[in-house]
Amino acid sequence: MTADEAEALKVVYPNIFERLQNKVIEHVSDNANIPYSRKLQLGILMDVATDASLLPQNVLGLQNTFQSEAGNDQQNQGVVKPSQKGLQSLDFASRVEGKDKE
């Protein structure tokens, strides 16, 4: 079943689509050995949370976590921490430049 077919089924036959959703939820909860990728596919196709990570409150929590981490990364961009090695490289470069001018 494609996403378009699932959407058509949802619009044209909502009762059948709802029964399919219930069967998918039942099947996923009864079978612990279903790979996460398959659960994700089924959840997207059937518009149901087939894994706890797909529940709206969990998705929101994960998004907030990544947004705050991204904010911290953006705040630290452009900050150069000086080091002795970098200073030595600069000193060597200025000595080489000075010799070229002579």
N, C-alpha and C positions, 0 to 999 in steps of 0.2 A: 504494500500500500504506500502510495506517495503522500506527501504533505497536502497536495492539492486534492487528492481523493479523500483524505481524512477530513479536510475542510468541507468538501462537498457533502460528505456523509453527515457531518455535524449540522450543516444548514438544512439539508433536505430531509434527513431522518434523525432528528435529535434524540429520540428514544433509543434507537439502535446504537447510536454513538455513545450514549450514556451507559448502556449495557456493556459495550466494548471497553469503555473506560474502567468500569467496575471489574471486568474480567482481567484486564491488564494489571490493575492494582492487586487483585487477589493472586494472580500468577506470580507477580514480582515478590510479594510478601511471603508467599509459600516456598519460593525457591531462592535460597541464599547464595547459590553458586552462579547466579546470573552476573556476567561482567558489568562493571560500571558503565562502560561505553554503550552496551545494549540497553541498560536501564535508561540512560540519557536519551538514546534514540527513541525508545518507546514513550518516554515522558514528553518529549517534544512533539512527537507525532500525535499522541492521544491527548495532549494538553492536560497532563496530570503530573503530580510530583511523585515519581517512581523511586526517588531516593531522598533522604533527609536533606542532602545538600541542595536540593531543588526547591525546598519550601521557601516561600517568599521571605519569611523572617530570617532564614539562614543566608539567603542570597544577599539580602540587604546588609546583614552583618559582615559578610565577606567583602562586599563592595566598600563598606566604610573602612574596613581594615586596610584594603589596598589603596584607597584614596588617601588615608592618613599617611601611609608609607610613601606614597608618591609625593605628597606635600613635603615630607621631610627631605626627600631626595632633591626636590626642586629648591628647597631652602639652602641645601648644601652645594648646589651647583655653582661653579665659578670660584669656590673657595680653594685656594692653593695653599697647601701646608708646606712651609719651607723645610728643607732638609740639608744636612751638611754635604751630602753627595751632590745635590743640585747646586749648592754654593761653589763647590770645587769645579764643577763643569762650567759655571759662569766665569770663574776666575781664569780657567784655561782658555776659554773662548776669547776673553779680553786680551790675554797675552798674545794669542795668535793674531788677533786683529791689529794689535799694536806693532807687531813685527812686519805685517804687510805694508803698513804705512811708511816704514823707514826706507 
